[in-house]
Every structure is written in structure tokens, then in C-alpha cells.
Amino acid sequence: MCGITGFIGAGQALPFLMQGLAKLEYRGYDSAGITLVDEHGLYTCKTKGRLSELEALLRDVRCPQNCGIGHTRWATHGVPSQLNSHPHSNMKNTISLVHNGIIENYAVLKQELLAKGYQFTSETDTEIVVHLLDEHYYRDRLPMFEALLKTVHQLQGSFALCIVCTDEPDRIYVAKKESPMVLGRCESGTMCASDAPALLEYTKEILPLNDGEAAILKADSLEVYDFEGNPVPENWISFPYDVQSAQKGGYDSFMMKEIHEQPSVIRETLRGRFRGEMIYMQEIDRLHLDERDIRRIYYVACGTAYHACIYAVTQLSRYARCAVNAMPASEFRYGSPYLDEHTLCVFVSQSGETADTIAALKLAKSHHAVTTAVVNVLGSSMTRLADAVLYTCAGPEISVASTKAYTTQLVLLACLNVELADVMDWEMPGRREMIRDLQILPEAVEEVMGYESTMEQLSKLLKDQRDAYFIGRQLDYPSALEGALKLKEVSYVHADAYYAGELKHGPIALIEKDSVVVAMATQPEVAAKTVSNIEETIARGAQVILITTKDMPAEKFEHVLRLPNLCPDLAPITGAVLLQMFAYFTAELKGCDIDKPRNLAKSVTVE
Ligand code: AGP
């Protein structure tokens, strides 16, 4: 998720570019850059680091140009660096572009361009686009817009592009497929950006581009076409939000925005990983695990990421023919775990900067264990320590409470477990159904979004309560842990999670009239057991929220939420969304600061 801005008009372009990038910094901020164009040529300034670094570089530079493009980067290909930052230009330095998205077939296109003599200066997928434009504009001698249309037909994946060139310094070319791009206009010019907040200081009149559309922006006009070059109707809207709420996508908080981003970021995390029943996790091929006689596997993390580890271990231990264990990083690093070259350690972290997890990773490396990191932030510390890295593609997670990072961790760990079964030649029960349902998971997660108002109503059960209890068995247990943590984090309601079978061994003493019990019963072999455990709590006056599958008999329960039909291993992912919403609305009910809960930090970089 990068931030893009473009402006052409009567006045200077730079002020618009920079204020727009500042409004989009929540979309990613590991590097930033701008290109301005006029009759004298291109002027590009770009740097690794936050937008403030770019502002410092530009402070004493005179930039009268009235046409330009800007970019803040959330790296997906190529670690954060000056060379990998956008804009990227062709070898002649006459064409410059910025990009948001992932070009899936960039490697093939790069090889073809290298064979034609093109030279690359970055590791990014983006750079192939500017060289394709160069090839079609200079070698095929096509007008720039036709060169753009020819280029976009060669690209697979997602892209929002902004392009300027020295032969036509009076216009900006834009193209959009899957990544967002909105256009705007006002008396001082026309503009474009990845998201509306960047435009709102200049105009509330915006035109969201649709997939497969390209546009030509000039100082006092703009034209929109499809990728075949046919003009398309322009559906301008008057944007209803102010900047602050626009950055939250119109939601009241980043947490709710990020809850709703889960279908798309799960789709992005799974992108390109399936061919029929084959799964592609080429990032771990380099570990040659089948040649290492792996005798034990540890999954290690903190907080929410640790719950993802418990999910992975619960799933893998059903068929792995070696010891499999999940540990909090803070315990792993001091617990003298047995580690050697026959040990695989998987470290999970949204930020890639959590001190305990980094220390655990270093401990594993010091004992020659094979290490893999599952991380959301490209180029973060853990990605530079681990032997192999798998990226969740959740985009920047702004809210302190982790939501979309968690579900994309579950997705990626489920894929890794399939890959481990394949590489280690372990017979994985339900493998076929897992592969099948992973490919419909985004739609299933979208479906549970329909429970939002129900969860808001159910949160009222906690209005006068100070405690809540979450229970589950097998793969439902990490869901219970995560549901309890979310509730504690954002609403400050005390919550505990128990194995459902453990309730009667003590915790049930806590249950009294109106106690709220959230029960996860999605795993066929044990769901009925959990349901009978719940009856024990109802007999003592509890109010039970049952999250289960469509085929589970539950007539006697008042609050039943039925998840979409998915294989049991994936039910915890759709279930997690309901528990996130439950925590969210409880926090809202109690007037808490949802995005910035008291005492918490987004990344715990100290012990
Ligand atoms: C999650 O809601 C919490 N904010 C916290 O438990 C978090 O998961 C934990 O600190 C680990 O962070 P990481 O994933 O960045 O390593």
C-alpha cells in the first residue's frame, strides 16, 4: 500500500504533492520521492525514510514546475532504500513514474528487457514499467498514451500508475488496475492520488477511477479511457468526509477500517500462491528442509502473533512426524529450548521489530537452527536476520490492536503448514479442502462482515460486566485466546480464555448470573463437547454467545452466529473477525480510545 500524488495546473505542483503525501503517510512510509517536469526536463528527489526526510532535502530547492508526481512507499519488492524508492525513470531520464501495487510477472518482463539492453538500477517490480514505456515510446515510436495502453496490457497483478515525460510536460498519464486511484479537479488544476484525503484541501469533487481505466490529466481538463482507448463516462462525486475520517476510509477508527480491509489483504497475501492443488511457497525452497532431518519445529512470537503460532502448531501437530511446539518469545529466549541444526524455528511478527521475538530469533541462529520469519513490514529487523522470510501483505496496520495482520498470519501459516507437509512428505488430512477453501476465503471473510450490527448488539451484554470468558477446543482455543486479548486491549474488560474442557476443573466457579461466555465451536470432532460445556455455564446464569458452523444444532441458545461453510481449519479466520468486532463495539460502548489503547504501543521494541 503506497501513497501516490500527481498535480498539473496553474500554480506550483510541489505543494500539492507534499501535502497529499503527508495525508497518505498512513499508507506506507519507508521511503518517499517526487518528480517535477517542465521544458527543461525531469527533476527527481527521493530518499529512504519518512516524508520529513524528503521535505528536508527539498527545503532549499526552488521548484517552480507546475507538473509533477509524488510517492510514499510501503515496500513489497526490494528493501527500503534510496534506489528502490519511487519515482523511477528510464535510462534517458525523460520518463518518470510512480506505482502502487504488485506486478506479478515482473521477473519475466525484466529478463526480456535486460535481453533488449535495458539496465536496471533498483530491485523493484515497478522499474520494469518505465522501461516498457521507453520501449514502446522510443523504439516502437508510439504516442505516449498508446505506449501506456500497450504497457498495461503486458502487466499482470495490481497497479496504479502516474507518469510524466519531458516531451509532454503539460500532462500526467494515469492507469489503474486493482490498486486505488482517484482524480480531482479545481480551478487551480487537475490532480490524482491513491486516496481521497490527499485531494481534500484542494477539492471535494473527485472521480474514482475503475479497474481498466486510464486518464490524461492537463491543467484545465482531463480525459478518461478504458485500456482499449475508448472514452468512458465520468461519474464525479462530491466527497462527503473531512480529511481525518477520509484517512480512515470513512470509518470511525483505523481498527474498523482495518477489520474491513481483511478480505482484500487476505487476497493479496494469497496472490500467486496456487496452481491447481499445488501451493507455491518458493521463499522457503532455499532452506532445503527435506535434506535437514528436521526433528523439532518451534513457532515463536508475542501477543496476537503468538496466538497465530498456537493455531499453526495445533494444525501441524495433527500430522507432523516430529515435535512441534509454540512458545511466547519472552519464554523461549530464557527457557533454554533444545536447538540445533535439526531444528526449524518460525518467528511471527507484524512489525518485525518486537524485542523479545528478535532476541529469540538470534538465540535460534546462535544454535544453528533453521529460521523463518513471517512478517508484515518489509525490510524490518527480523527480515534481515531470518534464513527465509514470508510476508503477510496486510499493508500498514495503524491501530494498536492487531486485526488484519492476525488473519493474514493465520492464512500464511496455514499455507506454510501445507508446504511443510509437501516438503517433508507428511500425509496432511484435509489438504485438498484446505487448498480449495483458501481460494474462497476472501469471500467468506467478506460474508462475516454482515454480522457487524449483530456484534454491536451483542456487545451490549458487556455493558455492566467487568469480565468475559472465552472458551474453545483444538483450533478454537487460539481463537478464544485472541478474542480475549482483543477485548482486553481495546475495551479494558477483563477477559480470560480457557480450553472448554478445562472449565469444569475450576474456572466455572467464576460463572454467575449474567456472566458473558463466548464459545467457539467450529471443529467437528469436538464442537458438540464444547456445546455441552456451555450448557453447564447457562445452568449457572451465563449469557452465552456461540460462534459455530451452519450445521451445528444450537436451538437452545439465544445468541448463535454461524460461520460460512469452510473446511474446519479455516473457520478460526472467519471467527476471528467476529471476535474483533465484538471487542471493537464493546470498546465503543465504554468510550475507549480504540486506536490508541492506554498503556499499549504498536510495536514493543523493549523487553
Ligand atoms: C496485538 O493486538 C497487540 N497489539 C500485541 O499483542 C502484538 O501482537 C504483539 O506486541 C506482537 O507484535 P508484533 O506482531 O509486531 O511482533
Residues whose N, C-alpha, C, O or C-beta is under 5 A from the ligand:
A	BS01	AGP	C302 G303 T304 A305 V348 S349 Q350 S351 G352 T354 V400 A401 S402 A601 K602 V604
